[in-house]
């Protein structure tokens, strides 16, 4: 606690000086007023000296209050006025028996003033006041008729002189030390402010670095994501050109060849042979049309022109419409199409996308289901979602094929029951459309046990 008080005093020297000034002036005024209230008729000279001194102290206090005088000037003038009062007191009581009492009282009071003056004004004034006291003491020793004065005053004067010189050097050194401490404290405060400012700058720089690092990480992730997207787009482009170059070219060539053979041999072919060629042309044309339709749908999805337009539709109605489209193929292969738990199921979704998804999955099931096989179309509402399942008891898939069904990077396909060629584009389109509808698609399949594609979509 003492160290805290000392630090406060060192930090506020002007406040300490002001306190010393007012304490000194109030104490001196109290002594003067006390002497005035207790004067006798033979102390008229002393009375007026105290009145004048009290007036000087009061005037200096007023000048200081109105900021006409600084604390150093006010205290200096006040102390020298008190010294003048003490000198007049010595002169007044030089032939009196109470000289010793007044000498001791004034000397000890002056000792206190010398120390305080050295601190408040300047330590050189301590030397001046001590010298004046020494001269007065010598004069009193020389002129006083009292033996006690002449025998004891030299000792007191010597002690006073020693104290004056000690005060001069001690207070001077103390003031220099306090000034050094004050300057050091100011430097420390400045250093603390600089350190605080540097810490704030470092904190700001650290935050900027963190933000910059976060931005770099985000940009890096964006670059990686863009790279992945570009790679996927490049693979999709290769897949697209592969389909155009091979899978679309072959059926068109087949149509041209069938047409040429029918045209060149029309008169040699009987009606059954002609009908066989016409059926082949029709089947190849239909397959080519479906392939072309998928290619165009996929191209629209890749360019971002495919928009979701939700309407109310009955999934069972979509099932029946899809079955109708493939009715001829269903009959020719003797396949049974089942609708377990047949009931109406109304959902909110994009009609064209739902038709495309179910049509592709049904066509896929039809391709890999043997003659006399079975296909199941089923739907179920569960809370805010709907499940659509297309199941067959056909060939099934090996794990290696099943894991890459929805990847544009993979070109592995399996021929159908009758050797039908596939591109894998239909399932890729199904996945993209399902994702556009904020759903998911999965497959369950084992070799020889058939496959089941399950689409889960939100219903809102």
JOGIHU-V783454 format. One record per backbone hydrogen bond with DSSP energy under -1.0 kcal/mol. NH is the residue of the N-H (numbers start at 1). CO is the residue of the C=O. Records with the same first field share a line. If there is no record, write none. Layout:
NH->CO / CO
//
This chain:
5->1
6->2
7->3
8->4
9->5
10->6
11->7
12->8
16->12
17->13
18->14
19->15
20->16
21->17
22->18
23->19
24->20
25->21
26->22
27->23
28->24
29->25
30->26
31->27
32->28
33->29
34->30
35->31
36->32
37->33
43->40
47->43
48->44
49->45
50->46
51->47
52->48
53->49
54->50
55->51
56->52
57->53
58->54
59->55
60->56
61->57
62->58
63->59
64->60
65->61
66->62
67->64
68->63
69->63
74->70
75->71
76->72
77->73
78->74
79->75
80->76
81->77
82->78
83->79
84->80
85->81
86->82
87->83
88->84
89->85
90->86
91->87
92->88
93->89
96->93
99->96
102->98
103->99
104->100
105->101
106->102
107->103
108->104
109->105
110->106
111->107
112->108
113->109
114->110
115->111
116->112
117->113
118->114
119->115
120->116
121->117
122->117
125->122
127->123
128->124
129->125
130->126
131->127
132->128
133->129
134->130
135->131
136->132
137->133
138->134
139->135
140->136
141->137
142->138
143->139
144->140
150->146
151->147
152->148
153->149
156->152
157->153
158->154
159->155
160->156
161->157
162->158
163->159
164->160
165->161
166->162
167->163
168->164
169->165
170->166
171->167
172->168
173->169
174->170
175->171
176->172
177->173
178->174
179->175
180->176
181->177
182->178
183->179
184->180
185->181
186->182
187->183
188->184
189->185
190->186
191->187
192->188
193->189
194->190
195->191
196->192
197->193
198->194
199->195
200->196
201->197
202->198
203->199
204->200
205->201
206->202
207->203
208->204
209->205
210->206
211->207
212->208
213->209
214->210
215->211
216->212
217->213
218->214
219->215
220->216
221->217
222->218
223->219
224->220
225->221
226->222
227->223
228->224
229->225
230->226
231->227
232->228
233->229
234->230
235->231
236->232
237->233
238->234
239->235
240->236
241->237
242->238
243->239
244->240
245->241
246->242
248->243
250->246
252->248
253->249
254->250
255->251
256->252
257->253
258->254
259->255
260->256
261->257
262->258
263->259
264->260
265->261
269->265
274->270
275->271
276->272
277->273
278->274
279->275
280->276
281->277
282->278
283->279
284->280
285->281
286->282
287->283
288->284
289->285
290->286
291->287
292->288
293->289
294->290
295->291
296->292
297->293
298->294
299->295
300->296
301->297
302->298
303->299
305->300
311->349
313->347
315->345
318->314
319->315
320->316
321->317
322->318
323->319
324->320
325->321
326->322
327->324
330->326
331->327
332->328
333->329
335->330
336->373
338->375
347->313
349->311
354->350
355->351
356->352
357->353
358->354
359->355
360->356
361->357
362->358
363->359
364->360
365->361
366->362
367->363
368->364
372->333
373->370
375->336
376->391
377->338
378->389
380->387
382->385
385->382
386->457
387->380
388->455
389->378
390->453
391->376
392->451
393->374
395->368
402->398
403->399
404->401
405->402
407->404
416->420
417->367
419->416
428->424
429->425
430->426
431->427
432->428
433->429
434->430
435->431
436->432
437->433
438->435
439->434
440->456
442->454
444->452
446->450
448->395
449->446
452->444
453->390
454->442
455->388
456->440
457->386
459->384
//
